Amino acid sequence: MKTTFIFRFLVLSLMLAGAVAASHAQGVSAKELIIYYSFNEDTLKGDDVLDVSGNGNDGLLRGGNLDIVKGKVNECMEFPGSAADYISVRNHMYDAPIEEITFSVWVKTDVRGMIASWDRSEFFRFAVGDDVGGNNGTTFVAFDHCCPIHDWFGKADVADDKWHHLVGRFDGDEKRIYVDGKLDAKVASTTKVIGAGADRFGFIGIGSEAAAFNAGVGPNWAFNGLMDEFMLFHRALTEKEIERLAAGPANPLAIEPTDKLTTTWGYIKDTR
């Protein structure tokens, strides 16, 4: 009887270990996840949208016209394209160069608009279209290598009023743009870090020139459309991880727990 019990225990343990390993193999590691705005209705608290990464980098809703609507993954945030309506990121600021970074987001828009900015001339800008290269429809990313600023562009038109998953990625060797899980553009990096080093706080939906929380914005071409699942990592995500994020809720994806994320998250919400 004791031998049978031990045998069954070992078999069950192996089955559970295999299930956990399979879950992690399909997952996106939450290591160095700095900000995660799901934009789900239950993450709104007063005038803030909560950062569900566990880091407390909540966002102050500015302007009064940001609305929660049906999104790509459950709900999303609708931006009206007004320079008065954006999100001011609490707590998270940059004052030193960055060695690796990835930003990931779902967007649906038909016009040029700012996704996120910690100041193009100091750290970085992430957008659909731009005001410096005559680009109105492809993904635009700018990193300040100090110096000069290095702008570069994707190839795919993402301002077509359809949902697209966009990623900007820097690993010290290359800068890359991914659209819908596929590499769209890449260019060699001229330095191992980005960032000029002046203090900068960030915004979602408009440009930043903010040396303090909720300070100066610019440029003012605001995001106009839908934004969902914004994530900022201080590491270069792998291509497999980017593919999994872009697969969306149709393929459940586990995000592996870290010190601050003690549960496994799953994208188990329906595609809208």
C-alpha positions in Angstrom: 0.0 0.0 0.0 2.8 2.4 0.9 4.7 1.6 -2.3 1.5 2.2 -4.4 1.0 5.6 -2.7 4.5 6.7 -3.3 4.3 5.6 -6.9 1.1 7.5 -7.5 2.5 10.6 -5.7 5.6 10.5 -8.0 3.4 10.2 -11.1 1.2 13.1 -10.0 4.3 15.2 -9.2 5.7 14.5 -12.7 2.5 15.4 -14.4 2.2 18.7 -12.5 5.9 19.5 -13.2 5.2 18.9 -16.9 2.2 21.1 -16.9 4.1 23.9 -15.2 7.0 23.6 -17.6 4.6 23.6 -20.6 2.9 26.7 -19.2 6.2 28.5 -18.8 7.4 27.4 -22.3 4.3 29.2 -23.7 4.7 32.2 -21.5 6.1 35.7 -21.6 8.4 36.3 -18.7 7.5 39.2 -16.5 11.2 39.8 -15.7 11.9 43.5 -15.8 8.3 44.4 -16.6 8.1 48.0 -15.5 4.7 49.2 -16.5 1.6 47.3 -17.6 -1.6 49.1 -18.4 -4.3 46.6 -19.4 -6.8 49.4 -19.7 -9.5 47.1 -18.4 -12.4 48.8 -16.6 -11.5 47.3 -13.3 -8.1 49.0 -13.4 -9.6 52.5 -13.1 -9.4 53.9 -9.6 -10.5 57.5 -9.3 -8.5 59.6 -11.7 -5.8 56.9 -12.2 -5.4 53.9 -14.4 -3.6 51.2 -12.4 -0.3 49.7 -13.3 -0.9 46.0 -13.0 2.8 45.1 -13.2 2.9 45.5 -9.4 5.4 48.4 -9.6 2.9 51.2 -8.7 3.6 53.2 -11.9 -0.1 54.2 -12.2 -1.2 56.8 -14.7 -3.1 60.0 -14.0 -5.9 60.5 -16.5 -5.8 64.1 -17.9 -8.5 66.0 -19.7 -11.6 64.1 -18.7 -12.3 62.6 -22.2 -10.4 59.3 -22.0 -13.0 56.5 -22.2 -12.9 52.7 -21.5 -14.5 50.8 -24.5 -14.4 47.3 -25.9 -10.9 46.5 -26.9 -8.6 43.9 -28.4 -8.2 42.2 -25.1 -11.4 42.8 -23.0 -11.5 46.6 -22.6 -9.2 49.3 -23.9 -8.6 53.1 -23.7 -10.1 55.3 -26.3 -8.1 58.5 -26.9 -9.9 61.4 -28.6 -6.9 63.0 -30.3 -7.0 66.1 -28.2 -3.8 67.6 -26.7 -5.6 68.0 -23.4 -6.4 64.2 -23.1 -3.5 61.9 -22.2 -2.1 59.8 -19.4 0.7 61.2 -17.1 2.8 58.3 -15.7 3.3 58.5 -12.0 6.7 57.6 -10.3 8.5 56.2 -13.3 11.2 58.6 -14.6 14.5 58.3 -16.3 17.7 60.1 -15.2 20.4 57.7 -16.5 21.0 55.8 -19.7 19.1 52.6 -20.5 20.8 49.4 -21.6 17.8 47.5 -22.9 14.1 48.3 -23.4 11.0 46.9 -25.1 7.6 48.6 -25.4 4.6 46.6 -26.6 1.0 47.8 -27.4 -2.1 47.1 -29.4 -3.4 50.1 -31.4 -6.3 50.9 -33.7 -6.1 54.2 -35.4 -6.3 55.8 -38.9 -4.1 58.9 -38.2 -0.7 59.9 -36.9 -0.5 59.8 -33.1 1.9 59.5 -30.1 1.8 56.3 -28.2 4.3 56.9 -25.4 7.1 59.4 -24.8 9.9 60.1 -22.3 11.1 62.9 -24.6 12.6 62.1 -28.0 15.5 64.5 -27.4 16.4 62.9 -24.0 15.3 59.2 -24.0 12.7 57.9 -26.5 9.4 58.3 -28.4 7.1 55.6 -29.7 4.4 56.6 -32.2 2.3 55.9 -35.2 3.7 58.4 -37.7 5.9 61.4 -36.8 6.6 65.1 -37.2 10.2 64.9 -38.3 10.3 62.5 -41.3 7.1 63.1 -43.2 5.8 59.7 -42.0 2.0 59.5 -41.2 1.2 55.8 -41.2 4.1 53.5 -40.2 5.5 52.8 -36.7 8.0 55.5 -35.6 10.6 55.1 -32.9 13.2 57.5 -31.7 16.0 56.8 -29.3 18.5 59.4 -28.1 21.9 57.9 -28.2 23.4 61.1 -27.0 24.3 62.0 -29.5 22.6 62.4 -32.1 19.0 61.3 -31.8 18.3 58.3 -34.0 14.9 58.2 -35.6 13.8 55.1 -37.5 10.6 53.8 -39.1 8.7 50.7 -39.8 7.6 49.7 -43.2 4.0 48.5 -42.7 1.2 51.0 -42.7 -0.5 50.7 -39.3 -2.7 53.7 -39.6 -5.5 51.7 -41.4 -8.1 51.7 -38.6 -7.3 48.0 -37.9 -5.9 46.4 -34.7 -2.1 46.1 -34.9 0.4 44.8 -32.3 3.4 47.1 -32.2 6.8 46.6 -30.5 9.9 48.8 -30.3 13.0 47.0 -29.0 16.6 47.9 -28.1 19.2 45.5 -26.9 22.5 47.5 -27.2 23.3 46.0 -30.6 20.2 46.6 -32.7 17.0 48.6 -32.7 14.0 46.7 -34.0 10.3 47.3 -34.8 7.8 44.4 -34.9 4.3 44.6 -36.3 1.8 41.9 -35.6 4.6 39.6 -34.2 6.8 39.9 -37.3 10.1 41.9 -37.7 9.2 45.0 -39.7 12.5 47.0 -39.5 15.9 46.8 -37.9 19.0 49.0 -37.7 22.3 48.6 -36.0 22.8 50.6 -32.8 25.7 53.1 -32.7 25.9 52.9 -28.9 25.3 50.4 -26.2 22.8 52.6 -24.3 20.1 55.1 -25.0 19.3 58.3 -23.1 20.9 61.6 -22.6 20.5 61.5 -18.9 18.4 64.6 -18.1 15.4 63.8 -15.8 12.3 62.9 -17.8 8.9 61.7 -16.8 6.6 60.1 -19.3 3.2 60.3 -20.9 0.9 57.9 -22.8 -0.9 59.5 -25.7 1.2 62.7 -26.1 4.9 63.8 -26.2 6.9 64.6 -23.1 9.3 67.3 -22.1 8.6 66.8 -18.5 11.4 67.2 -16.0 8.9 66.5 -13.2 5.7 64.5 -12.8 2.8 65.9 -14.9 4.9 68.7 -16.2 5.5 69.9 -19.8 4.2 68.1 -22.8 5.4 68.3 -26.4 4.9 67.8 -29.3 1.1 68.0 -29.0 0.0 65.6 -31.8 -2.0 63.4 -29.5 -3.1 59.8 -30.0 -6.5 59.4 -31.7 -7.9 55.9 -31.5 -7.8 52.8 -29.4 -4.9 51.6 -27.3 -4.7 48.3 -25.4 -2.3 46.3 -23.3 0.6 48.8 -23.1 3.7 47.2 -21.6 7.2 48.6 -20.9 10.1 46.2 -20.1 13.7 47.0 -19.2 15.0 44.1 -21.3 14.9 43.0 -24.9 12.0 40.6 -25.3 12.8 37.5 -27.4 11.2 37.0 -30.8 9.2 34.1 -29.4 7.8 36.4 -26.6 6.9 39.0 -29.1 5.1 36.5 -31.2 3.2 35.3 -28.2 2.1 38.8 -27.2 1.0 39.4 -30.8 -1.0 36.2 -30.9 -3.4 37.9 -28.6 -6.2 36.4 -26.5 -7.1 33.8 -29.1 -4.0 31.9 -27.9 -3.9 32.0 -24.1 -0.5 33.2 -22.9 0.9 32.8 -19.4 3.1 35.5 -18.0 5.5 33.8 -15.7 5.6 35.2 -12.1 8.5 37.1 -10.6 9.1 38.5 -7.2 6.3 41.1 -7.5 4.0 38.9 -9.6 3.2 36.0 -7.5 0.5 34.6 -9.7 0.4 33.4 -13.3 -1.6 35.7 -15.6 -3.4 34.3 -18.6 -4.7 36.0 -21.7 -8.1 34.2 -21.5 -10.3 37.1 -22.6 -12.1 37.0 -25.8 -11.0 38.8 -28.9 -13.4 41.6 -29.7 
